[in-house]
Amino acid sequence: MLEEVERWLAERSWSAADRPLDVLLAAKRDSGTTVSVVLPALNEEPTVGAIVEVIRRELMSEAVPLVDELVVIDSGSTDRTSEVAAAAGARVVHRDELLPALPALPGKGEVLWRSLLATTGDVVCFVDADLREFSADFVSGIVGPLLTDPGVQFVKAMYDRPLGAEFDVPGSAGTAGQGGRVTELVARPLLNLHWPQLAGFVQPLGGEYAARRSLLERLPFPVGYGVELGLLVDALHTVGLDALAQVDVGVRKHRHQDGQALGRMAAAIYRTAQLRLARGHLVRPALTQFERGPEGFVPRTYAVDTEERPPMAGIPEYAKRHAA
């Protein structure tokens, strides 16, 4: 590990307990910083309501006004995600309502990019909507350094990710430390080999992170699975390692995807890395996987996410809103 990374780990890796809520509230009050929480959601009816309830109860009360707005961005759910989220107290915005003149592309990164138009906070905190046994530390922990340290621009959550602790098996503990298979097999090797300054991030692909709006609006957003790696790499190049941080928030339990879905995720992440390594020759942006059919294995070829949205600061609708 680079000496620089060892120093960074000692100075920019914390626990959520390092910053109690009273410290965060005082820092927020003194700085006047506003905080938005965004939950990107697609068919998350079983879990989104509980997450919203925890955030509203523990971080948006009169006694603890840490979060100023809580927005669920629904990217086309066919279940009751929107109704459940609204009933729990979130403001629900449908993806296609944002920048309606620009047809939406499928993918999580697309939703996160458009969420900048649906929120106003100086700090924007992203939380995946499939988490179960959700703790408010996932928000307060990663928002904390941004409220207390003006030098910090981007904060990722770190946590244990047990494999097998499925959201539909209450009380399931899973296999400790075995989650995050794409992280270990694809993202971590890529980062260590090509961006060794980022080798200290425990969960580089985690969906829980917070950043200053002034940084997010300057970054391009890969529209699909590559968004987490893309934002992390681009944040490093934009503001430097010392402006990045991570906070331990405990254990993350969520729905795990099957092997083929993970393969498609891995391909998109590799593609995102490749675009950042060289803008010249690119490999074929497609992935062929195999499924067993009645007469043997059948090839299925999927397009790999290749689109990226430009920095939001250059979008006229966004610039117009901020000039008003």
MOBEL-V20841 format. One record per residue. N is the residue number from 1. RES is the residue in one letter. PSI is psi in whole degrees, -180 to 180 (NA if undefined). OMEGA is omega as a letter, one per 40 degrees, with the letter a starting at -180 (NA if undefined). Layout:
BEGIN
n = (N;N)
res = (RES;RES)
psi = (PSI;PSI)
omega = (OMEGA;OMEGA)
END
This chain:
BEGIN
n = (1;2;3;4;5;6;7;8;9;10;11;12;13;14;15;16;17;18;19;20;21;22;23;24;25;26;27;28;29;30;31;32;33;34;35;36;37;38;39;40;41;42;43;44;45;46;47;48;49;50;51;52;53;54;55;56;57;58;59;60;61;62;63;64;65;66;67;68;69;70;71;72;73;74;75;76;77;78;79;80;81;82;83;84;85;86;87;88;89;90;91;92;93;94;95;96;97;98;99;100;101;102;103;104;105;106;107;108;109;110;111;112;113;114;115;116;117;118;119;120;121;122;123;124;125;126;127;128;129;130;131;132;133;134;135;136;137;138;139;140;141;142;143;144;145;146;147;148;149;150;151;152;153;154;155;156;157;158;159;160;161;162;163;164;165;166;167;168;169;170;171;172;173;174;175;176;177;178;179;180;181;182;183;184;185;186;187;188;189;190;191;192;193;194;195;196;197;198;199;200;201;202;203;204;205;206;207;208;209;210;211;212;213;214;215;216;217;218;219;220;221;222;223;224;225;226;227;228;229;230;231;232;233;234;235;236;237;238;239;240;241;242;243;244;245;246;247;248;249;250;251;252;253;254;255;256;257;258;259;260;261;262;263;264;265;266;267;268;269;270;271;272;273;274;275;276;277;278;279;280;281;282;283;284;285;286;287;288;289;290;291;292;293;294;295;296;297;298;299;300;301;302;303;304;305;306;307;308;309;310;311;312;313;314;315;316;317;318;319;320;321;322;323;324)
res = (M;L;E;E;V;E;R;W;L;A;E;R;S;W;S;A;A;D;R;P;L;D;V;L;L;A;A;K;R;D;S;G;T;T;V;S;V;V;L;P;A;L;N;E;E;P;T;V;G;A;I;V;E;V;I;R;R;E;L;M;S;E;A;V;P;L;V;D;E;L;V;V;I;D;S;G;S;T;D;R;T;S;E;V;A;A;A;A;G;A;R;V;V;H;R;D;E;L;L;P;A;L;P;A;L;P;G;K;G;E;V;L;W;R;S;L;L;A;T;T;G;D;V;V;C;F;V;D;A;D;L;R;E;F;S;A;D;F;V;S;G;I;V;G;P;L;L;T;D;P;G;V;Q;F;V;K;A;M;Y;D;R;P;L;G;A;E;F;D;V;P;G;S;A;G;T;A;G;Q;G;G;R;V;T;E;L;V;A;R;P;L;L;N;L;H;W;P;Q;L;A;G;F;V;Q;P;L;G;G;E;Y;A;A;R;R;S;L;L;E;R;L;P;F;P;V;G;Y;G;V;E;L;G;L;L;V;D;A;L;H;T;V;G;L;D;A;L;A;Q;V;D;V;G;V;R;K;H;R;H;Q;D;G;Q;A;L;G;R;M;A;A;A;I;Y;R;T;A;Q;L;R;L;A;R;G;H;L;V;R;P;A;L;T;Q;F;E;R;G;P;E;G;F;V;P;R;T;Y;A;V;D;T;E;E;R;P;P;M;A;G;I;P;E;Y;A;K;R;H;A;A)
psi = (140;146;-38;-38;-38;-43;-42;-43;-37;-31;-19;18;122;177;152;-31;-14;-20;90;159;-36;-33;-43;-42;-39;-42;-39;-43;-43;-36;-21;17;135;151;128;139;131;129;106;133;135;106;55;35;-40;-23;-26;-36;-43;-38;-47;-45;-43;-45;-44;-42;-41;-17;0;22;170;-34;-31;77;59;-40;131;-33;144;115;129;123;110;122;31;35;145;-2;-157;29;-50;-45;-43;-43;-42;-41;-30;-12;8;155;123;128;133;137;-44;-10;-17;127;57;-22;-15;109;134;145;150;144;150;-41;-35;-42;-43;-41;-48;-24;-23;-26;-19;-3;164;-8;149;-31;133;127;124;135;128;147;7;11;144;162;46;139;141;-17;-26;-27;-57;-34;-46;-21;-29;-55;-29;-25;-29;-15;106;-15;-12;133;-26;127;129;146;147;151;167;143;87;137;131;-6;71;148;-21;13;84;135;-3;130;-29;-174;115;135;6;-1;174;46;-40;-33;-50;-34;-24;-61;-45;-45;-42;-47;-43;-36;-39;-29;67;-18;-22;9;-16;-7;123;-41;73;-24;3;146;3;109;159;150;161;138;-38;-23;-48;-38;-8;-4;143;152;110;138;-20;-140;-19;2;-40;-46;-42;-47;-39;-47;-45;-34;-40;-47;-24;-42;-8;159;-40;-13;-3;151;170;151;132;120;10;-116;137;118;130;179;130;147;159;172;-38;-39;-38;-34;-42;-37;-45;-41;-42;-39;-41;-43;-42;-43;-42;-41;-34;-20;-36;126;9;-120;132;147;164;123;60;155;125;127;169;137;140;127;-176;-28;23;-164;135;126;138;124;131;142;141;136;124;-16;146;143;142;167;136;-26;-22;2;122;-41;-37;-45;-39;-42;-40;-18;-17;NA)
omega = (i;i;i;a;i;i;i;i;a;a;a;i;a;i;i;a;a;a;i;a;a;i;a;a;i;i;i;a;a;a;a;a;i;a;i;i;a;i;i;a;i;a;i;a;a;a;a;a;a;i;i;a;a;a;a;a;a;a;a;i;i;a;a;a;a;a;a;i;a;a;i;i;a;a;i;a;i;i;a;a;a;a;a;a;i;i;a;i;i;i;a;i;i;a;a;i;a;a;a;i;i;a;a;i;i;i;a;a;i;a;i;i;a;a;i;i;a;a;a;a;i;i;i;a;i;i;i;a;a;a;i;a;a;i;i;i;i;i;a;a;a;i;a;a;i;i;a;a;a;i;a;a;a;a;i;i;i;a;i;i;i;i;i;i;a;a;a;i;a;i;i;a;a;i;a;i;a;i;i;a;i;i;a;a;a;a;a;i;i;a;a;a;a;i;a;i;a;a;a;a;a;a;a;a;a;a;a;i;a;a;i;i;a;i;a;a;i;a;i;a;i;a;a;a;a;a;a;i;a;a;a;i;a;i;i;a;a;a;i;a;a;i;i;a;i;a;i;a;i;a;i;i;a;i;i;i;a;a;a;i;i;i;i;i;a;i;i;i;i;i;i;i;a;i;a;i;a;i;i;a;i;i;a;a;i;a;i;i;a;i;a;i;a;a;i;a;a;i;i;a;a;i;i;a;i;a;i;i;a;i;a;a;a;a;a;a;i;i;i;i;a;i;a;NA)
END
